Amino acid sequence: MASIVERPKSDGSLTFQVRWRDGGSRGSKIETENFPDIDSAQQFKKLVDAHDQHWPHGWVRGQGFVEEPAVPGDQPFVDWALRFVRRLTGIDERTRDDYEREIRLHLSLIAHTTHSGLIIPPTVCNVTADDVTDWVRAEQEGLPDPDDPSKWLRRKADPKSIRTRHGLMYSIGSPPPARSGPHRLQVGLLQRRLTSACAERTLRDLGCLRGFANS
């Protein structure tokens, strides 16, 4: 686990340094981050511990969480998903209607959590593997009616339904007609609809859609 070391400064004040070994291995590199107060240091220590002794994703040393600017050409995730399904060929209209219903009722539940913890609407370029994991958990847990615990605003989804919806989510970002592997990001699809910068960022943040494939 990470630790906090108090380091005196020349002016008599203290710096609170969070120290940990990258990945937690005994022989791995020692990483550090400094804070002017103990509360900030303790909060960051919890983040490092939660990230298995790695730098929290999006944290810039000495600056904190730095949100990436909006990508030109980005699109709302659900809008893009619906357009994708409406342009599919080789399926009947009943199947298309089923896909659109799954997007409206279930894939629309996905949300993006920023590095600072703010929950915002998902876009093609901001959805991360963590967002997909949160969506899977929401599907598993359902949404009880707060006024009547015996009823549901949204019932728990069974594992088969989650797998089907998860597969639909993944296929929206996968290349027709063939894939070179289960973790291959459909860069061509993104580049046709978005900018190359968006495709590059999606590659980096989604890890070639590993979040969609593994969550």
C-alpha positions in Angstrom: 0.0 0.0 0.0 1.0 3.6 -0.5 2.4 5.6 2.4 2.6 9.2 3.4 5.9 10.8 4.5 6.1 14.2 6.1 9.0 16.3 4.6 10.0 19.6 6.3 10.7 22.5 4.0 13.3 25.3 4.5 10.5 27.7 5.6 9.4 25.4 8.4 6.3 24.1 6.6 5.6 20.5 5.7 5.2 18.7 2.4 3.2 15.5 2.6 4.7 13.0 0.1 2.7 10.0 -1.0 5.1 7.1 -1.8 4.5 3.7 -3.4 6.1 1.1 -5.6 4.7 1.0 -9.1 2.5 -2.1 -9.2 3.2 -3.0 -5.6 6.2 -5.2 -6.4 9.1 -5.0 -3.9 11.7 -4.3 -6.6 9.6 -2.0 -8.7 10.2 1.8 -9.1 9.3 4.1 -6.3 6.8 6.7 -7.3 6.0 9.9 -5.4 3.6 12.8 -5.4 3.7 15.8 -3.1 0.9 17.7 -1.4 0.7 20.8 0.8 -1.8 19.3 3.2 -2.5 16.0 4.8 -6.1 15.7 3.6 -5.1 15.9 -0.1 -2.3 13.4 0.5 -4.7 11.0 2.1 -7.2 11.3 -0.7 -4.5 10.7 -3.3 -3.1 7.7 -1.3 -6.6 6.1 -1.5 -6.6 6.6 -5.3 -3.2 4.9 -5.7 -4.4 2.0 -3.5 -7.6 1.7 -5.5 -5.6 1.6 -8.7 -3.4 -1.3 -7.6 -0.4 0.9 -6.8 -0.4 2.7 -10.2 -0.8 6.3 -11.1 -4.6 7.1 -11.3 -5.7 7.3 -14.9 -5.7 10.9 -16.0 -3.5 12.2 -13.1 -0.6 14.4 -14.2 2.2 14.6 -11.7 2.3 17.9 -10.0 -1.0 19.0 -11.6 -3.7 16.5 -10.6 -6.5 15.3 -12.8 -6.3 17.1 -16.2 -9.4 16.7 -18.4 -8.7 16.3 -22.0 -10.3 18.9 -24.3 -13.3 18.0 -26.4 -12.5 16.3 -29.6 -13.8 18.0 -32.8 -16.2 15.8 -34.5 -17.2 13.8 -31.4 -20.8 12.6 -31.2 -23.2 11.5 -28.5 -22.8 7.8 -28.1 -26.5 6.8 -28.3 -27.1 9.0 -31.4 -24.1 7.4 -33.1 -25.2 3.9 -32.1 -28.7 4.4 -33.5 -27.4 5.7 -36.8 -25.1 2.7 -36.9 -28.0 0.3 -36.5 -30.2 2.2 -39.0 -27.5 1.8 -41.6 -26.9 -1.9 -41.1 -27.6 -4.1 -44.1 -28.5 -7.7 -44.3 -31.0 -7.7 -41.3 -34.7 -7.6 -41.3 -36.7 -4.7 -39.9 -37.8 -6.7 -36.8 -34.1 -7.2 -35.9 -33.4 -3.6 -36.5 -36.3 -2.6 -34.2 -35.0 -4.9 -31.5 -31.5 -3.4 -31.7 -32.9 0.1 -31.5 -35.0 -0.8 -28.5 -32.0 -2.2 -26.7 -30.1 1.0 -27.4 -32.9 3.2 -26.2 -33.7 1.2 -23.1 -30.3 -0.2 -22.1 -27.3 1.2 -23.9 -28.6 4.7 -23.1 -27.9 4.0 -19.5 -24.1 4.2 -20.0 -22.6 7.4 -18.6 -19.1 8.8 -18.6 -17.4 9.6 -15.3 -14.7 12.2 -15.6 -11.3 12.1 -13.8 -12.7 14.5 -11.2 -15.8 12.3 -10.6 -18.3 14.3 -12.5 -20.9 12.2 -14.4 -21.6 13.5 -17.9 -23.4 12.2 -21.1 -21.3 9.6 -23.0 -19.8 10.3 -26.4 -17.9 8.2 -28.8 -14.6 9.6 -27.7 -15.1 9.8 -23.9 -16.5 6.4 -23.1 -13.9 4.3 -21.2 -13.6 0.7 -20.0 -14.6 1.9 -16.5 -17.8 3.4 -17.9 -18.7 0.1 -19.5 -18.0 -1.7 -16.2 -20.3 0.7 -14.4 -23.0 0.1 -17.0 -22.7 -3.7 -16.6 -23.1 -3.3 -12.8 -26.2 -1.1 -13.3 -27.7 -3.8 -15.5 -26.9 -6.5 -12.9 -28.3 -4.5 -10.0 -31.4 -3.0 -11.6 -33.2 0.0 -10.1 -35.6 -0.5 -7.2 -38.5 1.8 -6.7 -37.5 4.0 -3.7 -41.2 4.4 -2.8 -41.9 0.7 -2.9 -39.0 -1.7 -2.3 -41.1 -4.6 -3.6 -41.3 -3.0 -7.1 -38.7 -2.1 -9.7 -38.2 1.0 -11.9 -35.8 -1.2 -13.9 -35.6 -4.9 -13.2 -32.3 -6.7 -12.9 -31.0 -8.0 -16.2 -30.2 -11.7 -16.5 -26.6 -12.7 -17.5 -27.7 -13.7 -21.0 -29.4 -10.4 -21.7 -26.3 -8.5 -20.4 -24.1 -10.5 -22.7 -26.3 -9.8 -25.7 -26.4 -6.1 -25.0 -22.7 -6.1 -24.3 -22.2 -7.8 -27.6 -24.3 -5.2 -29.4 -22.3 -2.4 -27.7 -19.1 -4.0 -28.9 -20.3 -4.6 -32.4 -21.2 -1.0 -32.8 -17.5 -0.3 -32.6 -16.4 -3.4 -34.6 -15.6 -3.6 -38.3 -17.9 -5.2 -40.7 -17.6 -7.8 -42.1 -14.5 -9.3 -40.3 -12.4 -8.6 -37.2 -8.8 -9.4 -36.7 -9.3 -10.3 -33.1 -11.6 -9.7 -30.2 -9.8 -6.6 -29.0 -9.4 -4.8 -32.3 -10.8 -1.3 -32.4 -12.6 -0.6 -35.6 -10.5 2.4 -36.4 -11.8 2.6 -40.0 -15.3 3.0 -38.7 -14.3 5.8 -36.3 -12.3 7.5 -38.9 -15.2 7.5 -41.4 -17.5 9.1 -38.8 -15.1 11.1 -36.7 -11.7 12.7 -36.9 -8.5 10.8 -36.7 -7.7 12.5 -33.4 -10.9 11.1 -32.0 -9.9 7.6 -33.3 -6.5 7.9 -31.7 -7.9 9.0 -28.4 -10.5 6.2 -28.4 -7.7 3.7 -29.1 -5.8 4.9 -26.1 -8.6 5.4 -23.7 -10.6 2.3 -24.6 -7.6 0.1 -25.1 -8.9 -1.1 -28.4 -12.3 -1.6 -26.9 -11.0 -4.0 -24.3 -13.5 -2.5 -21.9 -16.3 -3.5 -24.2 -14.9 -7.0 -24.7 -13.9 -7.8 -21.1 -16.2 -5.9 -18.8 
